[in-house]
Amino acid sequence: MEQKQLEELLQQMTLDEKIGQLVQLAAEFYSEKAEEKTGPMTNLGLTHDDINNAGTTLGISGAQEAIRVQKEYMANNRLGIPTILMADIIHGFRTIFPIPLGLGSSWDPEVAEKVAEVSAKEAAVSGLHVTFSPMVDLVRDPRWGRVMESTGEDSFLNSRFAEAFVKGYQGEDLKNDFFRVAACVKHFAAYGAAIGGRDYNTVNMSERQLRDSYLPGYKAALDAGAKLVMTSFNTVDGIPATGNKWLFRDVLRNEFGFDGVVISDWGAIIELIPHGVAADKKEAAELAMKAGVDIEMMTTCYTENLKELIEENRVDEAILDEAVLRILTLKNELGLFENPHRGADIALEKEVVLSKEHRNAARDVAKKSIVLLKNDGILPLSKQENVAIVGPAAHSKDILGAWSWQGQKNEAISLVQGVNQLAAAYVTGSEPFDYFKPSQAAINEAITLAKGADKVILALGEEDWMSGEAASRSDIRLPRAQLDLFKAVKEANENVIVTLYNGRPLDLQGIDSAKAIVEAWFPGTEGGGALAEILYGDYNPSGRLSMSFPETVGQIPVYYNYDNTGRPYMPGDEKYVSKYLDVSNFAKYPFGFGLSYSKFVYSNLEFSTEELTKDGTITFSVTVENQSDVTGQETIQLYIRDLVGEVTRPIKELKDFKKVTIQLHDKR
């Protein structure tokens, strides 16, 4: 459809129909079952006309259901305008990949592009058109559960991943490539800086910090062509983002040049009331509309009040028309006017979703995301030595993470299953093992097995509900029962290898005397197989942390690129410098850290000039040698520091990185 035709379609719409395009309702409103449909209608005070005019739909699942809903929707819509089907596809649709924090630890944007491409294909054949991803919020506080959705604490690394995600989701021709979906970058802006790491909390920062650290990731996603932006729940300079005209009109629209669709997060418009900037739903609707929020997700401030606001001349109808035209344009860019069912294909869905090809991709990505934090020469394991695999995560298939919407735990590969695919010389327990309150029988069995083994894999971590949205934690240590288990197992056998499934950096006090620690994150459908390959040396670990692990929660936020002070701390300094009395200033495992089974040695650092001018460039080169008998991948990281400037700059800033494979006894 041409732009002129879209404008003509807009002119044919009544005021109620235009307002309807700004409403997003969840899947239950389009259910075939009357009781599933009537209850939500009554609760929100919606009529059948409201539902028939609602412009977008949230959370439809499956090609057959998507086709049915679209067909009925268009039949009931006076002008036959299609709906857009949207959902949270964060790190996989049915084939689940590692959580984004794990993907960031691959330090490989091509990994993110592949994840997005596979996720888009599975989602598209299942009938979906838009994913609420990538989340590019910069994160520095692991108490916040949603760090799992970010790619880490550095704006440069986040930006490279943001670009890759958008490219993978949308491809080169979104309108005609039905295996792709539109990307929605979130959460605009600075959601990752919630005070105290408490979800939905206030954010307070300078505009300089906002622009230097937090906005670059969003801008990179937009420059890559992301079609939508989602508002954040937090305040920006004292004004909630969803009603923040400066943030969306001045920065996003005018400065960044974004002309796509802005959608609220779930209920964010009505939340302007408890934020204290709107007295009621009518005022909330006015603030959000004037700020430039095009779609209201799952509340009815627009439905109930926009018509009256326009009739009272409190909102210009031209603003409404701009929003509707942006939504119609998105529908056109998705090709929905010509192909309202787009990629939905019942037969192809069965062939594509969770295919062997996609499972293989999931395993490959998981291997690249796992980080070896510690290794006192105990890894890799030999397939001939007697290994005991114990602990709550040994048999667990709870390895998908909190945002694995369509993922099925029963389809995941556990650690024991993964080891069984590689080695026969292992023993494992049969007693069920709870993460928080294991039975004495399970504990006794683990100790007995540890005593009879050469080495012990102790599988620990979080359950999926312990991280993600609304999963903030003030204590980010492992549960006490797991720390007690570690102590008992280590007394039985000192050769303990700890593996971790988790959604955030943890305070590792209590297990840091293990001979090896392997951070597997929530690794996805093929996670146990990927972890087994790392443990047995079938894959040489190459992951590097994208977010720092603290020594203790009292250091938080602790991140690598902090600004210096007038009294900077140096090891050996005494009291009157910027330091703690009882703990180091520095992370236990910092950003960029990760071990390998190879030994890499750097030499011959050279640069083209010793002075960087405003418009100039410096070229760096370095020789990296693999002084081991194992081929491996090394991530070469380039940092700079501006020693003297008009404003304080971080002690170091990542400016580039390159991942290279170096053969044994070779140089690059």
C-alpha positions in Angstrom: 0.0 0.0 0.0 1.3 3.5 -0.9 1.7 6.2 1.7 -1.2 8.2 0.0 -3.5 5.2 0.4 -2.6 5.0 4.1 -3.5 8.6 4.5 -6.8 8.1 2.6 -7.5 5.1 4.9 -6.9 7.4 7.9 -9.4 9.9 6.6 -12.1 7.2 6.4 -11.8 6.3 10.0 -14.1 7.7 12.7 -12.6 9.2 15.8 -13.5 6.1 17.8 -11.8 3.9 15.2 -8.7 6.0 15.3 -8.5 5.8 19.1 -9.0 2.1 18.8 -5.8 1.7 16.8 -3.9 3.0 19.9 -5.2 0.2 22.1 -3.4 -3.2 22.7 -5.3 -6.0 24.2 -4.1 -9.5 25.3 -5.0 -12.8 23.7 -7.8 -13.7 26.0 -10.0 -10.9 24.5 -10.0 -12.9 21.2 -10.5 -16.3 22.8 -13.2 -18.6 21.4 -14.3 -19.4 24.9 -16.9 -16.9 26.1 -15.8 -17.1 29.8 -12.2 -16.2 28.9 -13.4 -13.3 26.8 -16.2 -11.9 29.0 -14.3 -11.6 32.3 -11.5 -9.4 31.0 -14.1 -7.3 29.0 -16.0 -6.6 32.2 -12.9 -5.9 34.3 -11.7 -3.3 31.8 -15.1 -1.9 30.9 -14.7 -2.7 27.2 -17.4 -3.2 24.6 -17.3 -5.5 21.6 -16.7 -2.5 19.4 -13.6 -1.6 21.5 -12.2 -5.1 21.0 -13.0 -5.1 17.3 -11.2 -1.7 16.8 -8.1 -2.4 19.1 -5.2 -2.0 16.8 -2.7 -4.5 18.1 -2.9 -7.8 20.0 -0.6 -9.2 22.7 0.5 -12.8 23.3 -1.3 -14.9 20.6 0.4 -18.3 20.3 0.5 -20.7 17.4 -0.2 -20.4 13.7 -3.7 -21.8 13.8 -4.8 -19.4 16.6 -3.1 -16.5 14.9 -4.9 -17.2 11.6 -8.2 -17.6 13.4 -7.8 -14.3 15.3 -6.7 -12.3 12.3 -9.5 -13.6 10.2 -12.2 -12.9 12.8 -10.7 -9.5 13.6 -10.7 -8.3 10.0 -14.2 -9.6 9.5 -15.4 -7.5 12.5 -13.3 -4.4 11.7 -15.4 -2.0 9.5 -12.5 -1.1 7.3 -10.9 -4.5 7.3 -7.7 -3.2 8.9 -5.5 -6.1 10.2 -4.2 -6.3 13.7 -0.6 -6.7 14.6 0.3 -9.7 16.8 3.1 -9.0 19.3 4.8 -11.0 22.0 7.9 -11.2 24.3 10.4 -13.2 22.4 13.5 -12.4 24.4 16.0 -15.1 23.8 14.2 -17.7 21.7 10.6 -18.6 20.8 10.3 -22.4 21.5 14.0 -23.2 20.9 15.5 -21.3 23.9 19.0 -19.7 23.8 21.0 -18.4 26.7 19.6 -15.4 28.5 20.8 -12.1 26.9 23.4 -11.5 29.8 24.9 -14.9 28.7 24.7 -13.9 25.0 26.6 -10.7 25.9 29.3 -12.9 27.5 30.0 -14.4 24.1 31.4 -11.1 23.0 30.2 -12.1 19.6 27.5 -9.9 18.0 27.1 -12.6 15.2 25.8 -14.8 18.0 23.0 -12.3 18.8 22.1 -12.0 15.1 21.8 -15.8 14.8 19.7 -16.0 18.0 17.4 -13.2 16.7 17.2 -14.8 13.2 16.1 -18.2 14.6 13.8 -16.7 17.1 12.1 -14.6 14.4 11.7 -17.6 12.1 10.0 -19.7 14.8 7.8 -16.8 15.9 6.9 -15.7 12.3 5.7 -19.2 11.2 3.7 -19.3 14.5 1.9 -16.1 13.4 3.7 -13.3 15.3 4.7 -10.0 13.7 6.6 -8.1 16.5 8.9 -9.0 19.3 9.5 -6.8 22.4 13.2 -7.2 22.0 16.1 -6.2 22.2 16.3 -4.9 25.7 19.4 -2.7 25.7 19.2 -1.2 29.2 22.6 -0.7 30.6 22.9 -2.5 33.9 25.3 -2.1 36.9 23.3 -3.5 39.8 22.9 -7.3 39.9 20.3 -7.0 42.6 17.9 -6.0 39.8 16.4 -9.2 38.4 16.1 -7.9 34.9 19.9 -7.7 34.4 19.3 -11.2 32.8 17.6 -9.4 29.8 20.5 -7.0 29.2 23.8 -7.7 27.5 25.7 -6.0 30.3 27.3 -2.9 31.9 29.1 -1.4 28.9 27.5 1.0 26.4 29.8 0.1 23.5 29.3 -3.7 23.9 25.5 -3.2 24.4 25.4 -1.1 21.2 27.1 -3.7 19.1 24.6 -6.4 20.4 21.6 -4.1 19.9 22.5 -3.6 16.2 22.9 -7.4 15.8 19.6 -8.2 17.4 17.7 -5.8 15.2 19.4 -7.1 12.1 18.6 -10.7 13.0 15.0 -10.0 13.8 14.2 -7.8 10.8 16.5 -8.9 8.1 16.9 -6.9 4.9 13.3 -6.9 3.6 10.8 -7.0 6.5 7.8 -6.6 4.2 8.6 -9.6 2.0 10.6 -11.8 4.2 8.0 -13.6 6.2 10.6 -15.4 8.4 11.3 -12.0 10.1 9.6 -9.9 12.7 9.7 -6.3 13.7 11.9 -5.4 16.6 10.9 -3.2 19.6 13.8 -1.7 21.5 13.2 -1.2 25.2 13.0 0.3 27.7 13.3 4.0 26.9 15.1 5.1 28.9 17.5 4.2 31.7 15.3 1.5 33.2 18.5 -0.4 34.2 19.5 2.3 36.7 16.6 1.7 39.2 17.7 2.9 42.6 18.7 0.0 44.9 18.3 -2.5 42.1 14.5 -2.6 42.9 12.3 -3.2 39.9 10.0 -0.3 38.8 11.9 2.1 41.1 12.9 5.7 40.5 16.0 6.5 38.4 18.0 9.6 39.3 21.0 10.6 37.1 22.5 13.6 35.3 21.7 14.2 31.7 25.4 13.7 31.0 25.4 10.2 32.4 22.2 9.5 30.6 23.7 10.5 27.3 27.2 9.0 27.8 26.2 5.6 29.2 22.5 4.8 28.8 21.3 6.3 25.5 23.9 4.9 23.1 22.5 1.4 23.2 19.0 2.6 22.2 20.4 4.8 19.5 22.4 1.9 18.0 19.2 -0.2 17.8 17.3 2.7 16.2 20.1 3.3 13.7 19.9 -0.4 12.8 16.3 0.2 11.9 14.2 -1.0 14.9 10.5 -0.3 14.1 9.2 0.2 17.7 10.3 1.7 21.0 8.8 0.7 24.4 8.6 3.1 27.2 10.2 2.4 30.6 8.4 2.3 34.0 10.9 4.6 35.7 11.2 8.4 35.9 13.7 10.4 33.9 14.7 13.7 35.5 11.8 13.4 37.8 9.2 12.7 35.1 7.9 9.2 34.4 9.1 8.1 31.0 5.7 7.3 29.7 4.6 10.9 30.2 7.9 12.5 29.4 7.5 14.8 26.5 11.2 15.9 26.5 12.3 12.2 26.3 10.1 11.2 23.5 9.3 14.3 21.5 12.7 16.1 21.8 15.2 13.3 22.2 13.7 10.3 20.5 11.7 12.0 17.7 13.6 15.3 16.9 17.1 14.4 18.0 17.3 10.7 17.1 15.0 11.1 14.1 12.8 8.1 15.1 9.6 8.0 13.1 8.3 4.5 14.2 5.8 3.4 16.8 6.2 4.1 20.5 4.3 1.6 22.8 3.9 1.7 26.5 5.0 -1.1 28.7 2.2 -3.1 30.4 0.0 -0.6 32.2 2.6 2.2 32.2 0.1 4.9 31.2 -2.3 4.3 34.1 0.8 4.1 36.4 1.3 7.9 35.9 -1.4 8.2 38.6 0.5 6.4 41.4 3.7 8.1 40.1 2.0 11.3 41.2 2.0 13.3 37.9 -1.6 12.5 36.9 -4.7 12.9 39.0 -6.8 10.3 37.1 -6.9 8.2 33.9 -8.0 11.2 31.8 -5.0 13.2 32.8 -2.7 10.2 32.3 -4.1 9.8 28.8 -3.4 13.5 28.1 0.2 13.3 29.3 1.0 10.1 27.4 -0.6 11.3 24.2 1.2 14.6 24.3 4.5 12.8 25.1 4.1 10.8 22.0 3.0 7.3 23.2 1.2 5.7 20.2 0.0 2.4 21.7 -1.4 1.8 25.2 -0.7 -1.7 26.4 -3.5 -3.3 28.5 -5.1 -0.3 30.1 -7.9 1.9 28.9 -6.9 5.5 29.5 -7.0 6.3 25.8 -10.2 4.3 25.2 -12.1 6.1 27.9 -10.7 9.6 27.6 -9.1 10.6 24.3 -12.4 11.4 22.6 -13.4 13.8 25.3 -9.9 15.3 25.5 -10.0 16.1 21.8 -13.6 17.5 22.0 -12.4 19.7 24.9 -9.4 20.9 22.8 -7.0 19.6 25.5 -5.4 17.2 22.9 -5.1 18.2 19.2 -6.6 15.6 16.9 -3.6 16.0 14.7 -1.5 14.3 17.3 -3.9 11.4 17.3 -3.7 11.2 13.5 0.1 11.2 13.6 0.0 8.2 16.0 -2.6 6.3 14.0 -0.6 6.9 10.8 2.5 5.5 12.4 0.6 2.4 13.4 -0.8 2.0 9.9 2.6 2.5 8.5 4.0 -0.3 10.6 1.2 -2.6 9.5 2.1 -1.7 5.9 5.8 -2.2 6.5 5.0 -5.7 7.8 3.0 -6.4 4.6 -0.2 -7.1 6.5 -2.5 -5.3 4.2 -1.5 -7.6 1.3 -0.8 -10.7 3.5 -2.8 -10.3 6.8 -1.7 -13.8 7.9 1.9 -13.1 6.8 4.2 -16.0 7.8 1.7 -18.0 9.8 1.9 -21.5 8.5 0.5 -24.5 10.4 2.5 -27.1 8.4 5.7 -25.2 8.4 5.4 -24.4 12.1 5.6 -28.1 12.8 8.8 -28.4 10.7 10.6 -25.3 11.8 9.8 -24.9 15.5 12.4 -26.7 17.7 14.0 -28.3 14.7 17.2 -30.2 14.9 19.0 -27.3 13.1 17.7 -24.8 15.7 18.6 -27.1 18.6 22.1 -27.3 17.2 22.3 -23.6 16.9 21.2 -23.3 20.5 23.9 -25.6 21.7 26.6 -23.7 19.7 25.5 -20.4 21.2 25.3 -21.8 24.7 28.9 -23.0 24.5 30.1 -19.5 23.4 28.2 -17.9 26.3 29.6 -20.0 29.2 32.3 -18.3 31.2 35.1 -20.2 33.1 35.6 -18.1 36.2 38.1 -20.3 38.0 40.3 -23.3 37.2 43.0 -24.6 39.5 44.1 -27.1 36.9 41.2 -29.4 37.5 39.5 -28.8 34.1 39.0 -30.1 31.5 37.8 -33.5 32.8 39.0 -36.8 31.3 36.2 -39.1 30.0 37.9 -42.0 31.8 38.0 -40.5 35.4 35.3 -41.3 37.9 33.2 -38.2 38.3 30.3 -37.6 40.6 27.6 -35.2 39.5 25.5 -34.0 42.4 23.5 -31.0 43.6 20.1 -29.4 42.8 21.0 -28.5 39.3 22.5 -31.8 38.3 19.2 -33.2 36.9 17.4 -29.9 36.6 15.7 -28.8 33.4 14.9 -25.4 35.0 17.6 -23.9 32.8 15.6 -21.8 30.4 15.2 -18.6 32.4 12.3 -16.4 33.3 11.6 -15.0 29.9 11.3 -18.3 27.9 7.7 -17.7 27.0 7.1 -20.8 24.8 10.0 -22.8 26.0 9.3 -26.2 27.5 11.4 -27.4 30.4 10.8 -31.0 29.5 12.5 -30.4 26.1 15.7 -29.1 27.8 18.9 -31.1 28.2 20.0 -31.4 31.8 23.6 -31.5 32.9 23.5 -35.2 33.6 21.9 -35.9 30.2 24.6 -33.7 28.6 27.4 -35.6 30.3 25.8 -38.9 29.4 26.1 -37.9 25.7 29.9 -37.6 26.2 31.2 -39.9 28.9 30.3 -43.1 30.7 32.5 -42.9 33.8 30.2 -40.8 36.0 27.8 -41.4 38.9 24.9 -39.3 40.0 22.2 -39.3 42.6 18.7 -40.6 42.4 17.2 -38.6 45.3 15.2 -35.5 44.4 17.2 -32.4 45.3 15.5 -29.2 46.3 17.3 -25.9 45.7 16.4 -24.6 49.2 15.5 -27.5 51.5 17.1 -30.7 50.2 16.2 -33.8 52.1 18.8 -35.4 54.4 18.7 -38.5 52.1 19.7 -36.3 49.1 22.5 -34.7 51.1 23.8 -38.0 52.4 23.7 -39.5 48.9 25.7 -36.6 47.5 28.4 -36.9 50.2 28.6 -40.7 49.6 29.0 -40.3 45.9 31.6 -37.5 46.4 33.7 -39.7 48.7 33.9 -42.4 46.0 34.8 -40.2 43.1 38.0 -38.8 41.6 36.3 -35.4 41.1 32.9 -33.9 41.9 30.7 -31.7 39.7 28.5 -29.8 42.2 25.7 -28.2 40.2 24.2 -25.2 42.0 22.4 -22.0 41.1 19.1 -20.1 41.0 15.7 -21.4 40.0 14.2 -19.4 37.1 11.8 -17.4 39.3 14.7 -15.9 41.3 15.7 -13.6 38.4 13.8 -11.7 35.8 11.0 -9.1 36.1 9.9 -8.3 39.7 12.7 -10.6 41.0 15.0 -8.1 42.8 17.1 -9.6 45.6 19.0 -7.8 48.3 21.1 -10.9 49.0 22.6 -12.3 45.8 24.4 -15.2 47.4 23.4 -18.8 46.7 20.7 -20.1 49.1 22.1 -21.2 52.5 21.3 -24.9 51.8 23.5 -24.8 48.8 26.4 -23.2 50.7 26.1 -25.9 53.4 26.0 -28.5 50.7 29.2 -27.2 49.2 31.0 -27.3 52.5 29.9 -30.9 53.2 30.8 -32.1 49.7 34.2 -30.4 49.8 35.0 -32.0 53.2 34.3 -35.4 51.5 36.3 -34.6 48.3 38.4 -31.5 47.8 38.3 -31.8 44.0 35.1 -29.8 43.6 34.0 -28.1 40.4 31.0 -25.8 40.8 28.7 -25.2 37.9 26.2 -22.3 38.1 22.8 -21.8 36.5 21.6 -18.2 37.3 20.2 -15.0 35.8 22.5 -12.5 37.4 26.1 -12.1 38.7 26.2 -13.6 42.2 28.1 -13.0 45.4 30.2 -16.2 45.4 31.2 -16.1 49.0 30.9 -19.6 50.4 31.9 -21.4 47.2 35.0 -19.5 46.2 37.3 -22.2 47.5 36.1 -24.6 44.7 38.9 -25.7 42.4 36.8 -24.6 39.4 33.8 -22.4 38.9 31.9 -22.5 35.6 29.2 -19.8 35.0 26.6 -21.2 32.6 23.9 -18.6 33.2 20.4 -19.9 32.2 21.8 -21.5 29.0 18.6 -22.6 27.2 17.2 -25.7 25.7 20.6 -27.3 24.9 22.3 -25.9 28.0 23.2 -29.1 29.8 24.9 -30.5 26.6 26.8 -27.3 26.1 28.0 -27.2 29.7 29.1 -30.9 29.5 31.2 -30.1 26.4 32.9 -27.3 28.3 33.6 -29.5 31.3 35.1 -32.3 29.3 37.1 -30.1 26.9 35.2 -30.9 23.8 34.8 -27.1 23.6 37.4 -24.7 24.8 35.6 -22.0 26.9 35.7 -18.6 25.3 33.1 -16.5 27.2 34.0 -13.3 28.9 31.9 -11.5 31.4 29.6 -8.7 30.2 28.8 -7.7 33.8 31.0 -7.7 36.8 30.7 -10.2 39.7 31.0 -8.4 43.1 33.0 -9.7 46.0 30.1 -8.8 48.2 26.7 -7.1 47.7 28.0 -4.1 49.8 30.2 -3.0 46.8 27.2 -2.7 44.4 27.2 -1.0 42.0 30.6 -2.2 41.1 31.6 -1.8 37.4 34.8 -1.5 35.4 34.4 2.0 33.9 33.9 4.1 37.0 35.0 7.7 37.2 38.1 8.6 39.3 37.9 10.7 42.4 40.2 13.4 43.8 41.4 10.8 46.3 41.7 7.7 44.1 42.6 4.4 45.8 45.7 2.4 44.9 46.6 -0.9 46.5 48.7 -0.2 49.6 47.1 3.2 50.3 45.9 3.8 53.9 42.8 5.4 55.2 42.1 8.8 53.6 41.4 7.7 50.1 38.2 6.5 48.4 38.0 2.9 49.6 36.1 0.5 51.9 37.7 -0.5 55.3 36.4 -4.1 55.0 36.4 -5.1 51.4 38.2 -4.3 48.1 37.0 -1.6 45.8 37.1 -4.0 42.9 34.9 -6.7 41.5 35.7 -10.4 42.2 35.4 -11.2 38.5 35.4 -8.0 36.4 33.8 -7.1 33.1 35.7 -8.8 30.3 37.1 -11.6 32.5 37.1 -15.2 31.5 39.5 -18.1 31.4 40.4 -20.6 28.6 42.1 -24.0 28.4 44.6 -22.2 26.2 47.4 -19.9 27.4 47.4 -16.6 25.5 50.4 -14.2 25.8 50.3 -10.6 24.5 53.3 -8.8 23.2 54.5 -6.1 20.7 51.7 -3.5 21.4 52.1 -0.8 18.8 50.1 2.3 17.9 50.3 4.6 14.9 50.6 7.9 16.9 50.9 9.0 20.5 48.4 11.8 20.2 44.8 11.6 19.3 43.3 14.8 17.7 39.6 15.6 17.6 39.3 14.4 14.0 42.1 12.0 14.0 42.4 8.2 14.5 44.9 5.9 16.2 45.5 2.4 14.9 46.6 -0.3 17.4 48.2 -3.6 16.8 49.2 -6.4 19.2 50.6 -9.9 18.8 48.7 -12.7 20.7 50.4 -16.1 21.0 48.8 -19.3 22.0 51.4 -20.9 24.2 49.5 -24.1 24.8 48.6 -27.4 23.2 44.9 -26.4 22.8 43.4 -24.3 20.0 41.3 -21.5 21.5 39.4 -18.3 21.0 40.7 -15.1 22.5 38.7 -11.9 22.8 41.1 -9.0 22.3 39.7 -5.9 24.1 40.8 -2.3 23.4 40.4 0.2 26.2 41.4 3.9 26.3 41.5 6.5 29.0 41.3 10.3 28.6 43.7 11.5 31.3 42.9 15.2 31.1 39.6 16.6 29.8 37.0 19.3 30.5 34.9 16.7 32.4 35.9 13.6 34.4 36.1 10.5 32.2 36.1 6.8 33.3 39.4 5.2 34.3 39.0 3.1 31.1 36.5 2.7 28.3 36.0 -0.2 25.9 36.4 1.1 22.3 36.7 -2.0 20.3 37.1 -5.8 20.5 37.9 -8.7 18.2 37.4 -12.4 18.8 40.0 -14.5 17.1 40.8 -18.3 16.9 44.4 -19.1 17.5 45.8 -22.5 16.8 48.1 -24.3 19.2 51.6 -22.8 19.4 50.6 -20.1 16.9 50.4 -16.3 16.8 47.9 -13.7 15.6 
